[in-house]
Amino acid sequence: MEGSNRKQPNLGTPPATVLFQLNKENPPTEAQIAEYAAAARAMVGKIPGLVSLDVGPCLPGTLFRSQGFDFCLFGVLEKAEDLLVYAPHEAHQEVVRLCAPLRNPDPATFLAFDFESGIKF
């Protein structure tokens, strides 16, 4: 996606994925979505340990399998412990604030999932 802040992650870095449904009763404007996306991408360089981050809508061709989730935030951290810095960080809290009116308020329409890549089973 154009304008994203990307570095090549190392094996073992934990991805942070957030999926949510946009608010259908009070749809966000393109300007609101653009402000949210810019603030989210700008967290790279502000939050220690955040290596890369991008946001965007589901691809139209795969919307049928997205189970209603139509927007995603995907970030990569240097190590799992960086989540403890990321979550309460002022820049992240601003992004949470900007996201609130964009998304469906039902908690079932929001999903956050973090894992550590490269783990051998």
Biopython code that builds the backbone (N, CA, C, O; Angstrom):
import numpy as np
from Bio.PDB.StructureBuilder import StructureBuilder

atoms = [
    (1, "MET", "N", (0.841, -1.169, 0.000)),
    (1, "MET", "CA", (0.000, 0.000, 0.000)),
    (1, "MET", "C", (0.886, 1.231, 0.000)),
    (1, "MET", "O", (1.832, 1.318, 0.783)),
    (2, "GLU", "N", (0.590, 2.174, -0.863)),
    (2, "GLU", "CA", (1.394, 3.373, -0.985)),
    (2, "GLU", "C", (1.362, 4.188, 0.300)),
    (2, "GLU", "O", (0.311, 4.321, 0.928)),
    (3, "GLY", "N", (2.497, 4.728, 0.687)),
    (3, "GLY", "CA", (2.567, 5.563, 1.870)),
    (3, "GLY", "C", (2.777, 4.818, 3.171)),
    (3, "GLY", "O", (2.812, 5.425, 4.241)),
    (4, "SER", "N", (2.916, 3.508, 3.084)),
    (4, "SER", "CA", (3.104, 2.755, 4.325)),
    (4, "SER", "C", (4.557, 2.851, 4.765)),
    (4, "SER", "O", (5.458, 3.116, 3.968)),
    (5, "ASN", "N", (4.753, 2.629, 6.051)),
    (5, "ASN", "CA", (6.094, 2.635, 6.621)),
    (5, "ASN", "C", (6.490, 1.190, 6.826)),
    (5, "ASN", "O", (5.996, 0.533, 7.743)),
    (6, "ARG", "N", (7.377, 0.686, 5.984)),
    (6, "ARG", "CA", (7.718, -0.735, 6.071)),
    (6, "ARG", "C", (9.215, -0.941, 6.175)),
    (6, "ARG", "O", (10.004, -0.334, 5.451)),
    (7, "LYS", "N", (9.584, -1.824, 7.103)),
    (7, "LYS", "CA", (10.931, -2.368, 7.192)),
    (7, "LYS", "C", (10.762, -3.862, 7.082)),
    (7, "LYS", "O", (9.681, -4.383, 7.354)),
    (8, "GLN", "N", (11.783, -4.548, 6.697)),
    (8, "GLN", "CA", (11.710, -6.005, 6.621)),
    (8, "GLN", "C", (11.790, -6.578, 8.030)),
    (8, "GLN", "O", (12.810, -6.406, 8.698)),
    (9, "PRO", "N", (10.728, -7.265, 8.507)),
    (9, "PRO", "CA", (10.778, -7.817, 9.870)),
    (9, "PRO", "C", (11.721, -8.999, 9.960)),
    (9, "PRO", "O", (11.923, -9.731, 8.990)),
    (10, "ASN", "N", (12.296, -9.173, 11.142)),
    (10, "ASN", "CA", (13.128, -10.342, 11.422)),
    (10, "ASN", "C", (12.230, -11.506, 11.800)),
    (10, "ASN", "O", (11.150, -11.306, 12.355)),
    (11, "LEU", "N", (12.672, -12.724, 11.500)),
    (11, "LEU", "CA", (11.927, -13.898, 11.932)),
    (11, "LEU", "C", (11.828, -13.861, 13.445)),
    (11, "LEU", "O", (12.821, -13.608, 14.126)),
    (12, "GLY", "N", (10.664, -14.104, 13.966)),
    (12, "GLY", "CA", (10.462, -14.078, 15.406)),
    (12, "GLY", "C", (9.829, -12.797, 15.900)),
    (12, "GLY", "O", (9.497, -12.695, 17.081)),
    (13, "THR", "N", (9.648, -11.804, 15.020)),
    (13, "THR", "CA", (8.998, -10.580, 15.463)),
    (13, "THR", "C", (7.498, -10.803, 15.551)),
    (13, "THR", "O", (6.924, -11.471, 14.691)),
    (14, "PRO", "N", (6.849, -10.254, 16.579)),
    (14, "PRO", "CA", (5.415, -10.487, 16.735)),
    (14, "PRO", "C", (4.568, -9.519, 15.916)),
    (14, "PRO", "O", (4.664, -8.305, 16.093)),
    (15, "PRO", "N", (3.740, -10.054, 15.022)),
    (15, "PRO", "CA", (2.766, -9.203, 14.331)),
    (15, "PRO", "C", (1.591, -8.893, 15.256)),
    (15, "PRO", "O", (1.182, -9.733, 16.057)),
    (16, "ALA", "N", (1.063, -7.699, 15.139)),
    (16, "ALA", "CA", (-0.141, -7.291, 15.858)),
    (16, "ALA", "C", (-1.196, -7.007, 14.803)),
    (16, "ALA", "O", (-1.006, -6.144, 13.946)),
    (17, "THR", "N", (-2.290, -7.719, 14.861)),
    (17, "THR", "CA", (-3.347, -7.575, 13.868)),
    (17, "THR", "C", (-4.630, -7.158, 14.560)),
    (17, "THR", "O", (-5.024, -7.742, 15.569)),
    (18, "VAL", "N", (-5.280, -6.142, 14.008)),
    (18, "VAL", "CA", (-6.569, -5.687, 14.506)),
    (18, "VAL", "C", (-7.528, -5.666, 13.326)),
    (18, "VAL", "O", (-7.245, -5.059, 12.293)),
    (19, "LEU", "N", (-8.656, -6.330, 13.487)),
    (19, "LEU", "CA", (-9.716, -6.335, 12.478)),
    (19, "LEU", "C", (-10.939, -5.672, 13.082)),
    (19, "LEU", "O", (-11.245, -5.875, 14.256)),
    (20, "PHE", "N", (-11.635, -4.882, 12.285)),
    (20, "PHE", "CA", (-12.879, -4.309, 12.778)),
    (20, "PHE", "C", (-13.843, -4.023, 11.641)),
    (20, "PHE", "O", (-13.466, -3.930, 10.473)),
    (21, "GLN", "N", (-15.106, -3.888, 12.033)),
    (21, "GLN", "CA", (-16.155, -3.523, 11.091)),
    (21, "GLN", "C", (-16.378, -2.023, 11.183)),
    (21, "GLN", "O", (-16.432, -1.455, 12.274)),
    (22, "LEU", "N", (-16.505, -1.399, 10.037)),
    (22, "LEU", "CA", (-16.824, 0.028, 10.027)),
    (22, "LEU", "C", (-18.260, 0.233, 10.498)),
    (22, "LEU", "O", (-19.101, -0.658, 10.374)),
    (23, "ASN", "N", (-18.521, 1.400, 11.031)),
    (23, "ASN", "CA", (-19.840, 1.748, 11.534)),
    (23, "ASN", "C", (-20.790, 1.927, 10.353)),
    (23, "ASN", "O", (-20.642, 2.870, 9.576)),
    (24, "LYS", "N", (-21.759, 1.034, 10.217)),
    (24, "LYS", "CA", (-22.704, 1.080, 9.095)),
    (24, "LYS", "C", (-23.842, 2.078, 9.362)),
    (24, "LYS", "O", (-24.395, 2.650, 8.423)),
    (25, "GLU", "N", (-24.191, 2.289, 10.639)),
    (25, "GLU", "CA", (-25.284, 3.207, 10.977)),
    (25, "GLU", "C", (-24.868, 4.663, 10.856)),
    (25, "GLU", "O", (-25.689, 5.526, 10.546)),
    (26, "ASN", "N", (-23.591, 4.936, 11.101)),
    (26, "ASN", "CA", (-23.037, 6.282, 10.977)),
    (26, "ASN", "C", (-21.705, 6.153, 10.245)),
    (26, "ASN", "O", (-20.644, 6.282, 10.856)),
    (27, "PRO", "N", (-21.757, 5.897, 8.929)),
    (27, "PRO", "CA", (-20.529, 5.597, 8.171)),
    (27, "PRO", "C", (-19.492, 6.717, 8.265)),
    (27, "PRO", "O", (-19.830, 7.897, 8.161)),
    (28, "PRO", "N", (-18.236, 6.339, 8.460)),
    (28, "PRO", "CA", (-17.170, 7.360, 8.506)),
    (28, "PRO", "C", (-16.952, 7.974, 7.128)),
    (28, "PRO", "O", (-17.185, 7.340, 6.099)),
    (29, "THR", "N", (-16.503, 9.211, 7.140)),
    (29, "THR", "CA", (-16.178, 9.890, 5.887)),
    (29, "THR", "C", (-14.795, 9.451, 5.416)),
    (29, "THR", "O", (-14.013, 8.901, 6.191)),
    (30, "GLU", "N", (-14.505, 9.695, 4.162)),
    (30, "GLU", "CA", (-13.160, 9.399, 3.645)),
    (30, "GLU", "C", (-12.116, 10.203, 4.404)),
    (30, "GLU", "O", (-11.010, 9.717, 4.639)),
    (31, "ALA", "N", (-12.458, 11.432, 4.789)),
    (31, "ALA", "CA", (-11.519, 12.280, 5.538)),
    (31, "ALA", "C", (-11.219, 11.680, 6.913)),
    (31, "ALA", "O", (-10.071, 11.708, 7.358)),
    (32, "GLN", "N", (-12.231, 11.141, 7.589)),
    (32, "GLN", "CA", (-12.011, 10.505, 8.894)),
    (32, "GLN", "C", (-11.115, 9.276, 8.751)),
    (32, "GLN", "O", (-10.205, 9.066, 9.554)),
    (33, "ILE", "N", (-11.376, 8.474, 7.731)),
    (33, "ILE", "CA", (-10.558, 7.278, 7.507)),
    (33, "ILE", "C", (-9.124, 7.678, 7.176)),
    (33, "ILE", "O", (-8.180, 7.056, 7.662)),
    (34, "ALA", "N", (-8.953, 8.709, 6.355)),
    (34, "ALA", "CA", (-7.611, 9.171, 5.986)),
    (34, "ALA", "C", (-6.858, 9.704, 7.207)),
    (34, "ALA", "O", (-5.659, 9.462, 7.345)),
    (35, "GLU", "N", (-7.548, 10.424, 8.088)),
    (35, "GLU", "CA", (-6.911, 10.949, 9.310)),
    (35, "GLU", "C", (-6.465, 9.797, 10.209)),
    (35, "GLU", "O", (-5.356, 9.809, 10.743)),
    (36, "TYR", "N", (-7.341, 8.804, 10.371)),
    (36, "TYR", "CA", (-7.014, 7.617, 11.171)),
    (36, "TYR", "C", (-5.810, 6.890, 10.577)),
    (36, "TYR", "O", (-4.870, 6.559, 11.300)),
    (37, "ALA", "N", (-5.829, 6.640, 9.270)),
    (37, "ALA", "CA", (-4.744, 5.905, 8.621)),
    (37, "ALA", "C", (-3.412, 6.646, 8.750)),
    (37, "ALA", "O", (-2.381, 6.030, 9.020)),
    (38, "ALA", "N", (-3.432, 7.956, 8.559)),
    (38, "ALA", "CA", (-2.201, 8.747, 8.675)),
    (38, "ALA", "C", (-1.648, 8.687, 10.098)),
    (38, "ALA", "O", (-0.443, 8.525, 10.293)),
    (39, "ALA", "N", (-2.525, 8.819, 11.086)),
    (39, "ALA", "CA", (-2.077, 8.764, 12.485)),
    (39, "ALA", "C", (-1.545, 7.378, 12.827)),
    (39, "ALA", "O", (-0.545, 7.252, 13.534)),
    (40, "ALA", "N", (-2.205, 6.343, 12.331)),
    (40, "ALA", "CA", (-1.755, 4.971, 12.602)),
    (40, "ALA", "C", (-0.368, 4.745, 12.005)),
    (40, "ALA", "O", (0.527, 4.243, 12.685)),
    (41, "ARG", "N", (-0.190, 5.110, 10.748)),
    (41, "ARG", "CA", (1.114, 4.914, 10.087)),
    (41, "ARG", "C", (2.210, 5.758, 10.735)),
    (41, "ARG", "O", (3.376, 5.364, 10.750)),
    (42, "ALA", "N", (1.832, 6.909, 11.264)),
    (42, "ALA", "CA", (2.818, 7.805, 11.891)),
    (42, "ALA", "C", (3.315, 7.289, 13.241)),
    (42, "ALA", "O", (4.255, 7.850, 13.805)),
    (43, "MET", "N", (2.696, 6.226, 13.766)),
    (43, "MET", "CA", (3.178, 5.663, 15.038)),
    (43, "MET", "C", (4.575, 5.062, 14.881)),
    (43, "MET", "O", (5.342, 5.010, 15.843)),
    (44, "VAL", "N", (4.909, 4.604, 13.655)),
    (44, "VAL", "CA", (6.250, 4.065, 13.405)),
    (44, "VAL", "C", (7.250, 5.210, 13.574)),
    (44, "VAL", "O", (7.117, 6.262, 12.948)),
    (45, "GLY", "N", (8.237, 4.994, 14.418)),
    (45, "GLY", "CA", (9.207, 6.045, 14.714)),
    (45, "GLY", "C", (8.879, 6.802, 15.993)),
    (45, "GLY", "O", (9.751, 7.441, 16.582)),
    (46, "LYS", "N", (7.620, 6.731, 16.423)),
    (46, "LYS", "CA", (7.218, 7.375, 17.673)),
    (46, "LYS", "C", (7.158, 6.368, 18.823)),
    (46, "LYS", "O", (7.472, 6.697, 19.967)),
    (47, "ILE", "N", (6.752, 5.143, 18.504)),
    (47, "ILE", "CA", (6.595, 4.124, 19.546)),
    (47, "ILE", "C", (7.786, 3.174, 19.494)),
    (47, "ILE", "O", (7.983, 2.497, 18.485)),
    (48, "PRO", "N", (8.575, 3.110, 20.547)),
    (48, "PRO", "CA", (9.726, 2.209, 20.560)),
    (48, "PRO", "C", (9.298, 0.764, 20.300)),
    (48, "PRO", "O", (8.338, 0.269, 20.891)),
    (49, "GLY", "N", (10.025, 0.105, 19.409)),
    (49, "GLY", "CA", (9.767, -1.299, 19.111)),
    (49, "GLY", "C", (8.808, -1.535, 17.971)),
    (49, "GLY", "O", (8.721, -2.659, 17.477)),
    (50, "LEU", "N", (8.078, -0.512, 17.527)),
    (50, "LEU", "CA", (7.166, -0.673, 16.398)),
    (50, "LEU", "C", (7.962, -0.548, 15.101)),
    (50, "LEU", "O", (8.420, 0.537, 14.744)),
    (51, "VAL", "N", (8.120, -1.664, 14.405)),
    (51, "VAL", "CA", (8.971, -1.737, 13.217)),
    (51, "VAL", "C", (8.237, -1.256, 11.978)),
    (51, "VAL", "O", (8.794, -0.497, 11.184)),
    (52, "SER", "N", (6.991, -1.687, 11.801)),
    (52, "SER", "CA", (6.209, -1.290, 10.636)),
    (52, "SER", "C", (4.736, -1.378, 10.971)),
    (52, "SER", "O", (4.335, -2.063, 11.912)),
    (53, "LEU", "N", (3.938, -0.676, 10.188)),
    (53, "LEU", "CA", (2.503, -0.690, 10.411)),
    (53, "LEU", "C", (1.795, -0.223, 9.152)),
    (53, "LEU", "O", (2.252, 0.693, 8.468)),
    (54, "ASP", "N", (0.682, -0.861, 8.859)),
    (54, "ASP", "CA", (-0.153, -0.421, 7.751)),
    (54, "ASP", "C", (-1.606, -0.674, 8.103)),
    (54, "ASP", "O", (-1.913, -1.498, 8.964)),
    (55, "VAL", "N", (-2.483, 0.029, 7.441)),
    (55, "VAL", "CA", (-3.924, -0.117, 7.645)),
    (55, "VAL", "C", (-4.597, -0.116, 6.284)),
    (55, "VAL", "O", (-4.063, 0.415, 5.310)),
    (56, "GLY", "N", (-5.779, -0.720, 6.231)),
    (56, "GLY", "CA", (-6.527, -0.661, 4.989)),
    (56, "GLY", "C", (-7.764, -1.524, 5.007)),
    (56, "GLY", "O", (-7.967, -2.340, 5.906)),
    (57, "PRO", "N", (-8.592, -1.327, 3.985)),
    (57, "PRO", "CA", (-9.816, -2.109, 3.866)),
    (57, "PRO", "C", (-9.542, -3.485, 3.286)),
    (57, "PRO", "O", (-8.500, -3.733, 2.681)),
    (58, "CYS", "N", (-10.504, -4.368, 3.487)),
    (58, "CYS", "CA", (-10.439, -5.702, 2.904)),
    (58, "CYS", "C", (-10.494, -5.579, 1.376)),
    (58, "CYS", "O", (-11.194, -4.719, 0.842)),
    (59, "LEU", "N", (-9.772, -6.423, 0.699)),
    (59, "LEU", "CA", (-9.840, -6.443, -0.759)),
    (59, "LEU", "C", (-11.261, -6.829, -1.188)),
    (59, "LEU", "O", (-11.825, -7.781, -0.649)),
    (60, "PRO", "N", (-11.840, -6.112, -2.139)),
    (60, "PRO", "CA", (-13.214, -6.422, -2.549)),
    (60, "PRO", "C", (-13.412, -7.885, -2.950)),
    (60, "PRO", "O", (-14.464, -8.465, -2.680)),
    (61, "GLY", "N", (-12.424, -8.472, -3.581)),
    (61, "GLY", "CA", (-12.540, -9.855, -4.033)),
    (61, "GLY", "C", (-12.522, -10.892, -2.925)),
    (61, "GLY", "O", (-12.854, -12.053, -3.161)),
    (62, "THR", "N", (-12.139, -10.493, -1.718)),
    (62, "THR", "CA", (-12.104, -11.449, -0.604)),
    (62, "THR", "C", (-13.049, -11.056, 0.527)),
    (62, "THR", "O", (-13.046, -11.687, 1.585)),
    (63, "LEU", "N", (-13.849, -10.030, 0.314)),
    (63, "LEU", "CA", (-14.794, -9.580, 1.335)),
    (63, "LEU", "C", (-15.756, -10.690, 1.746)),
    (63, "LEU", "O", (-16.192, -10.740, 2.896)),
    (64, "PHE", "N", (-16.087, -11.578, 0.815)),
    (64, "PHE", "CA", (-17.028, -12.670, 1.095)),
    (64, "PHE", "C", (-16.522, -13.605, 2.192)),
    (64, "PHE", "O", (-17.324, -14.268, 2.849)),
    (65, "ARG", "N", (-15.230, -13.668, 2.399)),
    (65, "ARG", "CA", (-14.691, -14.576, 3.424)),
    (65, "ARG", "C", (-14.178, -13.848, 4.662)),
    (65, "ARG", "O", (-13.562, -14.468, 5.529)),
    (66, "SER", "N", (-14.420, -12.554, 4.757)),
    (66, "SER", "CA", (-13.896, -11.757, 5.876)),
    (66, "SER", "C", (-14.797, -11.775, 7.104)),
    (66, "SER", "O", (-14.478, -11.138, 8.108)),
    (67, "GLN", "N", (-15.895, -12.478, 7.046)),
    (67, "GLN", "CA", (-16.837, -12.622, 8.157)),
    (67, "GLN", "C", (-17.279, -11.277, 8.725)),
    (67, "GLN", "O", (-17.450, -11.125, 9.935)),
    (68, "GLY", "N", (-17.459, -10.316, 7.845)),
    (68, "GLY", "CA", (-17.958, -9.006, 8.247)),
    (68, "GLY", "C", (-16.893, -7.988, 8.602)),
    (68, "GLY", "O", (-17.179, -6.792, 8.659)),
    (69, "PHE", "N", (-15.674, -8.436, 8.840)),
    (69, "PHE", "CA", (-14.589, -7.494, 9.129)),
    (69, "PHE", "C", (-14.210, -6.817, 7.823)),
    (69, "PHE", "O", (-13.931, -7.490, 6.830)),
    (70, "ASP", "N", (-14.199, -5.496, 7.816)),
    (70, "ASP", "CA", (-13.891, -4.821, 6.560)),
    (70, "ASP", "C", (-12.720, -3.842, 6.647)),
    (70, "ASP", "O", (-12.455, -3.114, 5.691)),
    (71, "PHE", "N", (-12.012, -3.816, 7.788)),
    (71, "PHE", "CA", (-10.841, -2.951, 7.908)),
    (71, "PHE", "C", (-9.811, -3.625, 8.800)),
    (71, "PHE", "O", (-10.164, -4.355, 9.726)),
    (72, "CYS", "N", (-8.526, -3.377, 8.516)),
    (72, "CYS", "CA", (-7.450, -4.049, 9.239)),
    (72, "CYS", "C", (-6.312, -3.084, 9.559)),
    (72, "CYS", "O", (-5.981, -2.202, 8.765)),
    (73, "LEU", "N", (-5.730, -3.268, 10.720)),
    (73, "LEU", "CA", (-4.462, -2.641, 11.101)),
    (73, "LEU", "C", (-3.498, -3.795, 11.321)),
    (73, "LEU", "O", (-3.808, -4.739, 12.047)),
    (74, "PHE", "N", (-2.324, -3.720, 10.693)),
    (74, "PHE", "CA", (-1.320, -4.777, 10.829)),
    (74, "PHE", "C", (0.012, -4.124, 11.156)),
    (74, "PHE", "O", (0.542, -3.344, 10.365)),
    (75, "GLY", "N", (0.547, -4.446, 12.322)),
    (75, "GLY", "CA", (1.829, -3.887, 12.743)),
    (75, "GLY", "C", (2.807, -4.989, 13.096)),
    (75, "GLY", "O", (2.406, -6.107, 13.419)),
    (76, "VAL", "N", (4.083, -4.673, 13.035)),
    (76, "VAL", "CA", (5.131, -5.616, 13.414)),
    (76, "VAL", "C", (5.991, -4.959, 14.481)),
    (76, "VAL", "O", (6.454, -3.829, 14.327)),
    (77, "LEU", "N", (6.191, -5.695, 15.563)),
    (77, "LEU", "CA", (7.005, -5.223, 16.681)),
    (77, "LEU", "C", (8.330, -5.978, 16.709)),
    (77, "LEU", "O", (8.430, -7.082, 16.173)),
    (78, "GLU", "N", (9.338, -5.390, 17.329)),
    (78, "GLU", "CA", (10.646, -6.042, 17.428)),
    (78, "GLU", "C", (10.591, -7.287, 18.308)),
    (78, "GLU", "O", (11.193, -8.313, 17.990)),
    (79, "LYS", "N", (9.858, -7.180, 19.421)),
    (79, "LYS", "CA", (9.759, -8.320, 20.349)),
    (79, "LYS", "C", (8.428, -8.236, 21.088)),
    (79, "LYS", "O", (7.813, -7.172, 21.159)),
    (80, "ALA", "N", (7.996, -9.352, 21.628)),
    (80, "ALA", "CA", (6.689, -9.428, 22.282)),
    (80, "ALA", "C", (6.549, -8.401, 23.408)),
    (80, "ALA", "O", (5.467, -7.843, 23.597)),
    (81, "GLU", "N", (7.606, -8.146, 24.146)),
    (81, "GLU", "CA", (7.554, -7.202, 25.260)),
    (81, "GLU", "C", (7.206, -5.779, 24.805)),
    (81, "GLU", "O", (6.741, -4.966, 25.603)),
    (82, "ASP", "N", (7.435, -5.485, 23.518)),
    (82, "ASP", "CA", (7.128, -4.149, 23.011)),
    (82, "ASP", "C", (5.625, -3.854, 23.024)),
    (82, "ASP", "O", (5.223, -2.691, 22.969)),
    (83, "LEU", "N", (4.793, -4.901, 23.096)),
    (83, "LEU", "CA", (3.348, -4.679, 23.226)),
    (83, "LEU", "C", (3.022, -3.914, 24.505)),
    (83, "LEU", "O", (2.059, -3.150, 24.553)),
    (84, "LEU", "N", (3.842, -4.128, 25.548)),
    (84, "LEU", "CA", (3.620, -3.443, 26.819)),
    (84, "LEU", "C", (3.896, -1.942, 26.716)),
    (84, "LEU", "O", (3.364, -1.156, 27.500)),
    (85, "VAL", "N", (4.721, -1.548, 25.754)),
    (85, "VAL", "CA", (5.003, -0.136, 25.498)),
    (85, "VAL", "C", (3.990, 0.413, 24.495)),
    (85, "VAL", "O", (3.495, 1.530, 24.649)),
    (86, "TYR", "N", (3.690, -0.373, 23.478)),
    (86, "TYR", "CA", (2.807, 0.034, 22.386)),
    (86, "TYR", "C", (1.400, 0.383, 22.876)),
    (86, "TYR", "O", (0.892, 1.467, 22.588)),
    (87, "ALA", "N", (0.777, -0.528, 23.613)),
    (87, "ALA", "CA", (-0.634, -0.365, 23.987)),
    (87, "ALA", "C", (-0.921, 0.940, 24.738)),
    (87, "ALA", "O", (-1.854, 1.650, 24.362)),
    (88, "PRO", "N", (-0.158, 1.286, 25.785)),
    (88, "PRO", "CA", (-0.479, 2.513, 26.522)),
    (88, "PRO", "C", (0.144, 3.787, 25.937)),
    (88, "PRO", "O", (-0.126, 4.883, 26.427)),
    (89, "HIS", "N", (0.965, 3.655, 24.907)),
    (89, "HIS", "CA", (1.680, 4.815, 24.368)),
    (89, "HIS", "C", (0.699, 5.892, 23.894)),
    (89, "HIS", "O", (-0.355, 5.586, 23.337)),
    (90, "GLU", "N", (1.060, 7.141, 24.123)),
    (90, "GLU", "CA", (0.222, 8.294, 23.767)),
    (90, "GLU", "C", (-0.173, 8.284, 22.278)),
    (90, "GLU", "O", (-1.321, 8.579, 21.946)),
    (91, "ALA", "N", (0.766, 7.951, 21.388)),
    (91, "ALA", "CA", (0.457, 7.925, 19.955)),
    (91, "ALA", "C", (-0.576, 6.840, 19.639)),
    (91, "ALA", "O", (-1.462, 7.048, 18.810)),
    (92, "HIS", "N", (-0.462, 5.687, 20.296)),
    (92, "HIS", "CA", (-1.440, 4.614, 20.079)),
    (92, "HIS", "C", (-2.801, 5.011, 20.642)),
    (92, "HIS", "O", (-3.828, 4.743, 20.017)),
    (93, "GLN", "N", (-2.823, 5.638, 21.798)),
    (93, "GLN", "CA", (-4.093, 6.056, 22.385)),
    (93, "GLN", "C", (-4.805, 7.088, 21.509)),
    (93, "GLN", "O", (-6.035, 7.113, 21.465)),
    (94, "GLU", "N", (-4.055, 7.932, 20.818)),
    (94, "GLU", "CA", (-4.645, 8.879, 19.863)),
    (94, "GLU", "C", (-5.276, 8.127, 18.694)),
    (94, "GLU", "O", (-6.357, 8.492, 18.233)),
    (95, "VAL", "N", (-4.614, 7.089, 18.217)),
    (95, "VAL", "CA", (-5.164, 6.275, 17.122)),
    (95, "VAL", "C", (-6.432, 5.552, 17.591)),
    (95, "VAL", "O", (-7.402, 5.455, 16.840)),
    (96, "VAL", "N", (-6.426, 5.052, 18.810)),
    (96, "VAL", "CA", (-7.627, 4.417, 19.376)),
    (96, "VAL", "C", (-8.774, 5.431, 19.413)),
    (96, "VAL", "O", (-9.909, 5.100, 19.068)),
    (97, "ARG", "N", (-8.482, 6.650, 19.827)),
    (97, "ARG", "CA", (-9.496, 7.700, 19.886)),
    (97, "ARG", "C", (-10.056, 8.012, 18.495)),
    (97, "ARG", "O", (-11.266, 8.172, 18.333)),
    (98, "LEU", "N", (-9.178, 8.097, 17.500)),
    (98, "LEU", "CA", (-9.611, 8.382, 16.128)),
    (98, "LEU", "C", (-10.410, 7.223, 15.522)),
    (98, "LEU", "O", (-11.288, 7.436, 14.686)),
    (99, "CYS", "N", (-10.101, 6.010, 15.947)),
    (99, "CYS", "CA", (-10.770, 4.825, 15.417)),
    (99, "CYS", "C", (-12.180, 4.653, 15.978)),
    (99, "CYS", "O", (-13.059, 4.132, 15.290)),
    (100, "ALA", "N", (-12.401, 5.078, 17.202)),
    (100, "ALA", "CA", (-13.668, 4.821, 17.893)),
    (100, "ALA", "C", (-14.902, 5.201, 17.067)),
    (100, "ALA", "O", (-15.812, 4.379, 16.954)),
    (101, "PRO", "N", (-14.980, 6.398, 16.487)),
    (101, "PRO", "CA", (-16.193, 6.723, 15.726)),
    (101, "PRO", "C", (-16.281, 6.019, 14.368)),
    (101, "PRO", "O", (-17.346, 5.995, 13.751)),
    (102, "LEU", "N", (-15.177, 5.453, 13.906)),
    (102, "LEU", "CA", (-15.169, 4.776, 12.608)),
    (102, "LEU", "C", (-15.770, 3.392, 12.672)),
    (102, "LEU", "O", (-16.353, 2.912, 11.699)),
    (103, "ARG", "N", (-15.627, 2.747, 13.824)),
    (103, "ARG", "CA", (-15.982, 1.332, 13.897)),
    (103, "ARG", "C", (-17.325, 1.096, 14.565)),
    (103, "ARG", "O", (-17.834, 1.917, 15.328)),
    (104, "ASN", "N", (-17.863, -0.047, 14.246)),
    (104, "ASN", "CA", (-19.092, -0.511, 14.859)),
    (104, "ASN", "C", (-18.845, -0.618, 16.364)),
    (104, "ASN", "O", (-17.846, -1.209, 16.772)),
    (105, "PRO", "N", (-19.734, -0.057, 17.208)),
    (105, "PRO", "CA", (-19.484, -0.085, 18.651)),
    (105, "PRO", "C", (-19.668, -1.451, 19.317)),
    (105, "PRO", "O", (-19.272, -1.630, 20.469)),
    (106, "ASP", "N", (-20.253, -2.403, 18.620)),
    (106, "ASP", "CA", (-20.455, -3.746, 19.178)),
    (106, "ASP", "C", (-19.096, -4.422, 19.354)),
    (106, "ASP", "O", (-18.360, -4.563, 18.377)),
    (107, "PRO", "N", (-18.736, -4.849, 20.591)),
    (107, "PRO", "CA", (-17.432, -5.494, 20.822)),
    (107, "PRO", "C", (-17.189, -6.730, 19.951)),
    (107, "PRO", "O", (-16.038, -7.088, 19.702)),
    (108, "ALA", "N", (-18.251, -7.380, 19.487)),
    (108, "ALA", "CA", (-18.095, -8.566, 18.641)),
    (108, "ALA", "C", (-17.601, -8.214, 17.243)),
    (108, "ALA", "O", (-17.272, -9.109, 16.465)),
    (109, "THR", "N", (-17.544, -6.927, 16.912)),
    (109, "THR", "CA", (-17.108, -6.507, 15.577)),
    (109, "THR", "C", (-15.674, -5.988, 15.583)),
    (109, "THR", "O", (-15.244, -5.301, 14.656)),
    (110, "PHE", "N", (-14.941, -6.327, 16.642)),
    (110, "PHE", "CA", (-13.548, -5.890, 16.813)),
    (110, "PHE", "C", (-12.733, -7.089, 17.275)),
    (110, "PHE", "O", (-13.135, -7.797, 18.199)),
    (111, "LEU", "N", (-11.602, -7.317, 16.645)),
    (111, "LEU", "CA", (-10.754, -8.453, 16.995)),
    (111, "LEU", "C", (-9.293, -8.024, 16.965)),
    (111, "LEU", "O", (-8.824, -7.478, 15.966)),
    (112, "ALA", "N", (-8.579, -8.267, 18.051)),
    (112, "ALA", "CA", (-7.134, -8.021, 18.107)),
    (112, "ALA", "C", (-6.454, -9.362, 18.355)),
    (112, "ALA", "O", (-6.887, -10.143, 19.203)),
    (113, "PHE", "N", (-5.384, -9.619, 17.607)),
    (113, "PHE", "CA", (-4.681, -10.901, 17.727)),
    (113, "PHE", "C", (-3.194, -10.658, 17.547)),
    (113, "PHE", "O", (-2.768, -10.101, 16.535)),
    (114, "ASP", "N", (-2.411, -11.072, 18.521)),
    (114, "ASP", "CA", (-0.957, -10.920, 18.484)),
    (114, "ASP", "C", (-0.327, -12.300, 18.627)),
    (114, "ASP", "O", (-0.809, -13.126, 19.402)),
    (115, "PHE", "N", (0.734, -12.551, 17.891)),
    (115, "PHE", "CA", (1.460, -13.810, 18.051)),
    (115, "PHE", "C", (2.921, -13.583, 17.731)),
    (115, "PHE", "O", (3.283, -12.581, 17.114)),
    (116, "GLU", "N", (3.751, -14.506, 18.146)),
    (116, "GLU", "CA", (5.184, -14.428, 17.877)),
    (116, "GLU", "C", (5.506, -15.360, 16.723)),
    (116, "GLU", "O", (5.360, -16.577, 16.844)),
    (117, "SER", "N", (5.942, -14.799, 15.611)),
    (117, "SER", "CA", (6.231, -15.621, 14.431)),
    (117, "SER", "C", (7.515, -16.402, 14.600)),
    (117, "SER", "O", (8.379, -16.034, 15.396)),
    (118, "GLY", "N", (7.634, -17.471, 13.856)),
    (118, "GLY", "CA", (8.842, -18.267, 13.856)),
    (118, "GLY", "C", (8.930, -19.299, 14.962)),
    (118, "GLY", "O", (9.966, -19.946, 15.113)),
    (119, "ILE", "N", (7.871, -19.469, 15.738)),
    (119, "ILE", "CA", (7.881, -20.464, 16.815)),
    (119, "ILE", "C", (7.745, -21.847, 16.214)),
    (119, "ILE", "O", (6.873, -22.090, 15.379)),
    (120, "LYS", "N", (8.609, -22.752, 16.639)),
    (120, "LYS", "CA", (8.577, -24.141, 16.154)),
    (120, "LYS", "C", (7.627, -24.944, 17.017)),
    (120, "LYS", "O", (7.649, -24.842, 18.244)),
    (121, "PHE", "N", (6.800, -25.738, 16.378)),
    (121, "PHE", "CA", (5.859, -26.612, 17.110)),
    (121, "PHE", "C", (6.296, -28.041, 16.997)),
    (121, "PHE", "O", (5.642, -28.932, 17.541)),
]
sb = StructureBuilder()
sb.init_structure("model")
sb.init_model(0)
sb.init_chain("A")
sb.init_seg("    ")
for serial, (resi, resn, name, xyz) in enumerate(atoms, 1):
    if name == "N":
        sb.init_residue(resn, " ", resi, " ")
    sb.init_atom(name, np.array(xyz, "f"), 0.0, 1.0, " ", f" {name:<3s}", serial, name[0])
structure = sb.get_structure()
